[in-house]
């Protein structure tokens, strides 16, 4: 086992990679090294087997934990290592009963793709039409994804006669046993291509960059997924393409904060407005609104503007905007202004900077 490559290295992921990262890396490598994509390439076929073995271990949390602890040798409790676990006793059943073989013939659906789309808070509130650019595998426009130069160059496999599998009869200690295995010549497809398509070199697909239109509905949030059916990777052997999932990421706003369907907004007002009351203009996503601030308003006081928040994604309701007042302490006062404030304080019978209720609470606390 010493000459085996590290499974994490084979998949090109770190040892603390998430299951999603491992899955994504495996899919990418499998598409590149699959025998159907590299007909006749023994090195690619061997590489495909190696990454399959790595994924089989790392995608299973229990097997992965054992691999992290013991490496390729496994826990060695009389059963051998990972190599024997996947190629020892199972191979005996393969020989006698043809187990473990899976036919690769038939159409295969293409992989799904994900695209992260950055949008503004306004676009999240009111919806938008966005254009995005994606890179993906598409069916070859010349051969239609068959990988063949013409229909005449696609022939029934003479080895398996189109079945994709071959049956063999072997004499064993248990007697005569019939086994069924995937046809090595057509690799389970039941057909062979005698003349590959020159445009795609027999792969059946080409890498393309496409510009797509995406409709962002009102009410989306960060993490909302918009599905574009059939806009993912091309399918194999005539299979349908996968889907494209556009995941929205809502940018921070310089004025507003979002909390579910509510829009939060801090509005500064002057000391005079807070003390005497005033009518002020506050911003909303829908334009400025007039808000009446009663006299004696304190910092932290909140007011609710109905139906000025975010719409629900289903369009059934609209949230509110919550306005929080922040009283601004004046700075850089003139001597006249300071004198007027001192007169104001004296008229109220208070000492400069004194909060009677606060000090009464302190005395009660100390007395207790």
TAKADA-V629564 format. One record per pair of residues at least 12 apart in sequence whose ideal C-beta (glycine too) atoms are under 8 Angstrom apart, sorted by the first residue. I is the first residue (numbers start at 1). J is the second residue. Records with the same first field share a line. If there is no record, write none. Layout:
BEGIN
I->J, J
END
This chain:
BEGIN
1->71, 72, 73, 81, 83
4->72, 83
5->50
7->53, 54, 57, 58, 67
8->54, 58
10->50, 51, 54
11->25, 26, 29, 51, 54, 55, 58
12->25, 29
13->25, 58
15->68
19->59, 61
22->55, 58, 59
23->55, 59
26->51, 54, 55, 59
27->111
29->47, 51
30->48, 51, 52
31->111, 137, 233
33->45, 47, 48, 51
34->48
35->48, 187
36->104, 187, 189, 236, 237
37->203
39->193, 196, 202
53->86
56->86
57->82
63->82
66->82
67->82
94->179
95->170, 172, 179
96->172, 174, 177, 179
97->177, 179
98->178, 179, 180, 181
101->165, 180, 181, 182
102->182, 188
103->164, 165, 182, 188
104->164, 182, 187, 188, 189
105->164, 186, 188, 189, 190, 237
106->237, 239
107->235, 236, 237, 238, 239, 240
108->235, 236, 237, 239
109->235, 239, 240, 241, 242
110->137, 232, 233, 234, 235, 236, 239, 240, 241, 242
111->232, 233, 242
112->232, 233, 242, 243, 244, 245
113->134, 136, 231, 232, 233, 242, 243, 244, 245
114->244, 245, 246, 247
115->132, 134, 244, 245, 246, 247
116->246, 247, 249
117->130, 132, 214, 216, 246, 247, 248, 249
118->249, 251
119->216, 220, 248, 249, 250, 251
120->250, 251, 253
121->250, 251, 253, 256, 258, 285
122->285
123->216
124->216, 218, 219, 220, 221, 248, 250, 310
125->218, 219, 285, 310, 311
126->218, 285
127->215, 216, 217, 218
128->215, 216
129->213, 214, 215, 216
130->213, 214, 216
131->211, 212, 213, 214
132->211, 212, 214, 246
133->209, 210, 211, 212
134->209, 210, 212, 231, 244
135->207, 208, 209, 210
136->207, 208, 210, 231, 232, 233, 234, 244
137->205, 206, 207, 208, 233, 234
138->205, 206, 207, 208, 210, 234, 241
139->204, 205, 234, 235, 241
140->197, 199, 200, 203, 204, 205, 206
141->199, 206
142->197, 198, 199, 200
143->197, 199, 200, 204
145->204, 205, 234, 235, 236, 237, 238
146->193, 197, 204, 238
147->193, 196, 197, 200, 202, 203, 204
148->193, 195, 196, 197, 202
149->195, 196, 197, 198
150->195
153->193, 194, 195, 196
154->191, 192, 193, 194
155->191, 192, 193, 194
156->190, 191, 192
157->183, 185, 186, 189, 190, 191, 192
158->185, 192
159->183, 184, 185, 186
160->183, 185, 186, 190
162->190, 191
163->183, 190
164->182, 183, 186, 188, 189, 190
165->180, 181, 182, 183, 188
166->180, 181, 182, 183, 184
167->179, 180
168->180, 181
189->237
204->234, 236, 237
205->234
212->228, 231, 244
214->226, 228, 246
216->248
217->313
218->311, 313, 315
219->310, 311, 312, 313, 314, 315
220->248, 250, 313
221->248, 250, 258, 313
222->248, 249, 250
223->247, 248
224->247, 248, 313
225->245, 246, 247, 248
226->245, 246, 247, 248
227->243, 244, 245, 246
228->243, 244, 245, 246
229->243
230->242, 243
231->243, 244
232->244
255->283
256->283, 285
258->310
260->310, 319
261->309, 310, 311, 312, 317, 318, 319, 320
262->309, 310, 319, 320, 321, 322
263->284, 285, 308, 309, 310, 319, 320, 321, 322
264->321, 322, 324
265->282, 283, 284, 321, 322, 323, 324
266->323, 324, 326
267->280, 282, 291, 323, 324, 325, 326
268->326, 327, 328
269->293, 297, 325, 326, 327, 328
270->327, 328, 330
271->327, 328, 329, 330
273->293, 297
274->293, 296, 297, 298, 299, 325, 327
275->295, 296
276->295
277->292, 293, 294, 295, 296, 297
278->292, 293
279->291, 292, 293
280->293
282->305, 323
284->305, 308, 321
285->308, 309, 310, 321
286->308
289->305, 308
291->303, 305, 323
293->325
297->325, 327
298->325, 327
299->325, 326, 327
300->324, 325, 326
301->324, 325
302->322, 323, 324, 325
303->322, 323, 325
304->320, 321, 322, 323
305->320, 321, 322, 323
306->320
307->319, 320
308->320, 321
309->321
END
